[in-house]
């Protein structure tokens, strides 16, 4: 309970309009400050739109081909805030933290999984305390995920402090872990189907 109250307090600080240390990662106009990485399209896959684009002020990810978009620079201790929604029904995506150098389709980082049947899992190429084999897979804290209906915007806050990482969705603590890495890029996954993100910013801690 204490940790949840602490996290909610941090969320309130991040959302405060007067927070001077807040760094905007996505300006709603272009993809400056981001790096793209995707695999070659699989045989039979037709790409009808750019994998990453800005549409109506949101970062639109088509889901094809597999890959991700990440920040140009690394971050250490921070609170990450972003909003996201499924645009054509639930598919697959993820939010990466502590991404390491060496871009590849399945990167080395800690992913908060957003696929429906695995929502809230931490899938990690970075060792997590209490888990012995890679990829490290930590179940969410709750069986039911707190997602809103398709098409509605969801709020997500991820806190990285030292070796600790916690993720909240719509005010619910969905997972937490202790990880080996303490620095890395922030990324958003393309996999399976379209998803949109907006209001992406960090507050250094």
C-alpha positions in Angstrom: 0.0 0.0 0.0 2.8 2.4 0.9 4.5 1.8 -2.5 1.3 2.4 -4.3 0.7 5.7 -2.5 4.3 6.7 -3.3 3.8 5.9 -7.0 0.5 7.8 -7.2 2.3 10.8 -5.6 5.0 10.7 -8.3 2.3 10.5 -11.0 0.7 13.6 -9.6 4.0 15.4 -9.8 4.7 14.3 -13.3 1.2 15.5 -14.5 1.6 18.9 -12.8 1.7 21.6 -15.3 4.3 23.5 -13.3 6.8 20.7 -13.3 10.0 22.4 -14.7 12.1 19.3 -15.1 9.6 17.6 -17.4 11.2 16.6 -20.8 8.8 16.1 -23.7 9.9 13.2 -25.9 7.2 13.5 -28.6 6.0 16.9 -29.7 3.0 15.8 -31.7 4.4 17.2 -34.9 7.4 15.1 -36.0 9.6 12.3 -34.8 12.7 14.4 -34.0 14.7 12.8 -31.2 13.7 9.2 -32.2 15.5 6.3 -33.9 13.7 3.6 -35.9 14.6 0.0 -36.3 12.5 -2.6 -38.2 13.0 -6.1 -39.7 12.6 -6.7 -43.4 9.0 -7.4 -44.2 8.2 -11.1 -44.1 7.1 -12.9 -47.3 3.5 -12.1 -48.0 3.4 -9.0 -45.7 2.2 -5.9 -47.5 3.2 -2.5 -46.0 0.5 0.0 -46.9 1.7 2.8 -44.7 4.9 3.9 -42.9 5.7 1.9 -39.8 6.1 5.0 -37.7 4.3 8.3 -38.5 2.5 11.2 -36.9 -1.2 11.3 -37.4 -3.5 13.9 -35.9 -0.9 14.7 -33.2 -0.3 11.1 -32.2 2.6 8.8 -32.9 1.0 6.1 -35.1 2.7 2.6 -35.2 1.4 0.3 -37.9 2.7 -2.9 -36.4 4.3 -4.1 -39.6 7.1 -5.0 -39.9 8.3 -5.9 -36.4 10.6 -3.5 -34.8 10.6 -0.4 -32.6 11.2 3.3 -32.3 13.5 4.5 -29.5 14.9 7.7 -28.1 18.2 9.0 -29.4 19.6 9.3 -25.9 19.8 7.1 -22.8 18.2 7.8 -19.5 19.0 6.7 -16.0 16.5 7.5 -13.2 13.2 8.9 -14.4 9.4 8.8 -14.4 8.0 8.1 -17.9 4.5 9.1 -18.7 2.6 8.3 -21.9 -0.9 7.7 -23.3 -1.8 5.0 -25.8 -4.8 3.3 -27.5 -5.6 0.5 -29.9 -7.0 1.8 -33.2 -8.2 -1.4 -34.8 -8.7 -3.8 -32.0 -6.1 -5.2 -29.6 -3.0 -6.5 -31.2 0.6 -6.6 -29.8 3.0 -3.9 -28.7 5.2 -3.0 -25.8 6.9 -0.2 -23.9 10.7 -0.7 -23.6 12.9 0.7 -20.8 16.6 0.3 -20.2 17.1 -0.6 -23.9 20.8 -1.4 -24.5 23.0 -0.6 -27.5 22.8 -2.9 -30.5 19.6 -2.5 -32.4 17.9 -5.7 -33.4 14.3 -7.0 -33.8 14.2 -8.4 -30.3 16.3 -5.9 -28.4 17.9 -6.2 -25.0 15.7 -4.2 -22.6 12.8 -4.5 -20.3 9.5 -4.6 -22.1 6.1 -4.0 -20.4 4.1 -6.4 -22.6 0.8 -5.0 -24.1 -0.4 -8.2 -25.9 -3.8 -9.1 -24.5 -3.1 -12.5 -23.1 0.2 -11.4 -21.6 -0.7 -7.8 -20.6 1.5 -6.4 -17.9 4.2 -9.0 -18.1 7.8 -7.9 -18.0 9.7 -9.6 -20.9 13.4 -8.8 -20.5 16.7 -9.5 -22.1 18.2 -8.0 -19.0 18.5 -10.2 -15.8 15.7 -9.7 -13.3 16.1 -10.6 -9.7 14.5 -13.9 -8.9 14.5 -15.2 -12.5 17.2 -17.4 -13.8 16.8 -18.0 -17.6 16.7 -15.5 -20.5 14.5 -14.1 -21.7 13.4 -13.2 -18.2 9.6 -13.3 -17.9 8.0 -11.8 -14.8 4.2 -12.2 -14.5 2.0 -9.2 -13.7 0.8 -8.5 -10.2 -2.8 -8.9 -11.1 -4.7 -11.4 -13.3 -7.0 -8.8 -14.8 -5.5 -5.9 -16.7 -6.8 -2.4 -16.3 -7.0 -1.4 -20.0 -9.9 0.8 -21.2 -12.1 -0.2 -24.1 -10.5 -0.2 -27.6 -10.2 3.3 -29.0 -10.0 4.9 -25.6 -6.7 6.5 -24.3 -4.9 4.6 -21.5 -2.4 6.4 -19.1 0.8 4.6 -18.3 3.5 5.6 -15.9 6.8 3.7 -15.6 9.3 4.5 -12.9 13.0 3.6 -13.2 15.0 4.3 -10.1 18.4 2.6 -9.8 17.8 -1.1 -10.3 14.0 -0.9 -9.6 11.3 -0.6 -12.3 7.6 -0.2 -11.7 4.7 0.2 -14.2 1.2 1.6 -13.6 -1.7 1.6 -16.1 -4.7 3.8 -15.4 -3.7 4.2 -11.8 -3.2 0.4 -11.2 0.3 -1.0 -10.3 0.6 -3.8 -12.9 4.2 -4.9 -12.3 7.5 -4.2 -10.6 11.0 -5.8 -10.7 14.6 -5.4 -9.8 16.8 -5.4 -12.9 20.5 -5.5 -13.5 20.7 -2.5 -15.8 20.4 1.1 -14.5 20.5 3.0 -17.8 19.2 2.7 -21.3 17.0 4.0 -24.1 13.2 4.3 -24.0 11.3 2.5 -26.9 7.9 1.6 -28.3 7.3 -1.6 -30.1 5.9 -2.4 -33.6 4.4 -5.8 -33.7 1.2 -7.3 -34.9 -1.2 -4.3 -35.4 -1.7 -0.6 -35.2 -1.4 1.4 -31.9 -1.1 5.1 -31.2 0.8 7.0 -28.5 0.7 10.6 -27.3 1.8 12.9 -24.5 5.1 11.1 -24.0 7.5 12.8 -21.5 9.9 12.0 -18.8 10.7 13.6 -15.4 14.3 12.9 -14.3 14.6 11.8 -10.7 
